[in-house]
Amino acid sequence: MGEALLTVKSLSAWYNAGSEKALRQLLIPGTLKRGKVRHSNEKMILSDFSFALAEHEVAGLIGLNGAGKTTFLKVLSGLLPTFRSEGICFCGSPVDFRKQDFKLCRYTVFAEDNSFSYFTFREYMAYVCAAYGKEVPDVSELIQGFHFEEYTDTLLRELSTGNRKKAFLITAFALKPRLLLLDEPVNGLDFQSTEYLYEQISGYKEHGTVLFSSHILESITLTSDRVFVLEDGRIRQTFERGQINAEDIREALHDENDR
Ligand SMILES: Nc1ncnc2c1ncn2[C@@H]1O[C@H](COP(=O)(O)OP(=O)(O)OP(=O)(O)O)[C@@H](O)[C@H]1O
């Protein structure tokens, strides 16, 4: 594996009926104790696991429904404040997922996203580039690759689910953040665009690191350098380059189902 890009030690995360209350608890040292459930309205989802992502790698995240994949990506995206960790480092320095300097290094595409619905793709792209302090890049190749030519000036709210997904994926690949997080990027795409997506994910190593979740084994075996199998909020198994094959991953998922 190359240099570490992101390391997270002993990550736990939970949902809480009152996230404000959870935030206040996080501010008071020692208030939160280790354990499965701390309050009756807390639901522990990620349980005390550590992981690392290397620079310039493609990492796949797979697991049964409810394993915690989206929750994990939400934590890394700064969208879930109710988590704790014994240490988070980005490029060797401690990092806060909610701080601007980290945000500028990552971009996330969520499985479903209805935000910016009154923007067209072109407007959204311009907005995001301004927010990340970048010039708007030439996206014509990506637009062609994702067969998106007809939709660049349509309001996102008027696009089909798959085309809206493409708008966010094109933005992500054009922006080229150091860390790209994709939650179920294959979902909703037609087969032509799916193949193009696999090419984009595999080729992303040139620019940075991708962590993506998927239920489609092929998407993982064709693109990933490393695969994390998530089960009940824990990384149950990791497949390294050279060990990644559909049969073994399927078996790991079946074992998970049987436990
Ligand atoms: N907002 C929420 N409040 C409370 N519990 C939640 C919330 N969102 C998700 N959960 C719970 O967290 C657990 C993990 O859900 P998550 O969406 O992270 O799993 P996943 O692995 O992405 O599943 P899937 O493959 O179905 O998308 C599930 O038990 C789910 O019910």
The ligand as a MOL file (V3000), in Angstrom:
LIG
                    3D

  0  0  0     0  0            999 V3000
M  V30 BEGIN CTAB
M  V30 COUNTS 31 33 0 0 0
M  V30 BEGIN ATOM
M  V30 1 N -31.3210 8.6660 10.2240 0
M  V30 2 C -31.2800 7.4980 10.8630 0
M  V30 3 N -31.7440 7.3790 12.1180 0
M  V30 4 C -31.6820 6.2020 12.7830 0
M  V30 5 N -31.1650 5.0700 12.2810 0
M  V30 6 C -30.6910 5.1310 11.0160 0
M  V30 7 C -30.7290 6.3400 10.2380 0
M  V30 8 N -30.1790 6.0740 9.0240 0
M  V30 9 C -29.8220 4.7700 9.0300 0
M  V30 10 N -30.1350 4.2100 10.2190 0
M  V30 11 C -29.8780 2.8240 10.6200 0
M  V30 12 O -28.4600 2.6180 10.5340 0
M  V30 13 C -28.1970 1.2760 10.1350 0
M  V30 14 C -27.1960 1.3160 8.9980 0
M  V30 15 O -27.8140 1.9870 7.8970 0
M  V30 16 P -26.9710 2.3980 6.6210 0
M  V30 17 O -27.8990 3.1390 5.7330 0
M  V30 18 O -25.7160 3.0320 7.0450 0
M  V30 19 O -26.6360 0.9450 6.0090 0
M  V30 20 P -26.1590 0.5440 4.5480 0
M  V30 21 O -25.0990 -0.4840 4.7530 0
M  V30 22 O -25.8070 1.7450 3.7740 0
M  V30 23 O -27.4670 -0.1450 3.9930 0
M  V30 24 P -28.0470 -0.2600 2.4880 0
M  V30 25 O -27.1860 -1.2720 1.8070 0
M  V30 26 O -29.4300 -0.7620 2.7190 0
M  V30 27 O -27.9960 1.0950 1.8620 0
M  V30 28 C -29.5370 0.6460 9.8010 0
M  V30 29 O -29.9250 -0.1420 10.8960 0
M  V30 30 C -30.4710 1.8300 9.6530 0
M  V30 31 O -31.7770 1.4890 10.0320 0
M  V30 END ATOM
M  V30 BEGIN BOND
M  V30 1 1 1 2
M  V30 2 1 2 3
M  V30 3 2 2 7
M  V30 4 2 3 4
M  V30 5 1 4 5
M  V30 6 2 5 6
M  V30 7 1 6 7
M  V30 8 1 6 10
M  V30 9 1 7 8
M  V30 10 2 8 9
M  V30 11 1 9 10
M  V30 12 1 10 11
M  V30 13 1 11 12
M  V30 14 1 11 30
M  V30 15 1 12 13
M  V30 16 1 13 14
M  V30 17 1 13 28
M  V30 18 1 14 15
M  V30 19 1 15 16
M  V30 20 2 16 17
M  V30 21 1 16 18
M  V30 22 1 16 19
M  V30 23 1 19 20
M  V30 24 2 20 21
M  V30 25 1 20 22
M  V30 26 1 20 23
M  V30 27 1 23 24
M  V30 28 2 24 25
M  V30 29 1 24 26
M  V30 30 1 24 27
M  V30 31 1 28 29
M  V30 32 1 28 30
M  V30 33 1 30 31
M  V30 END BOND
M  V30 END CTAB
M  END
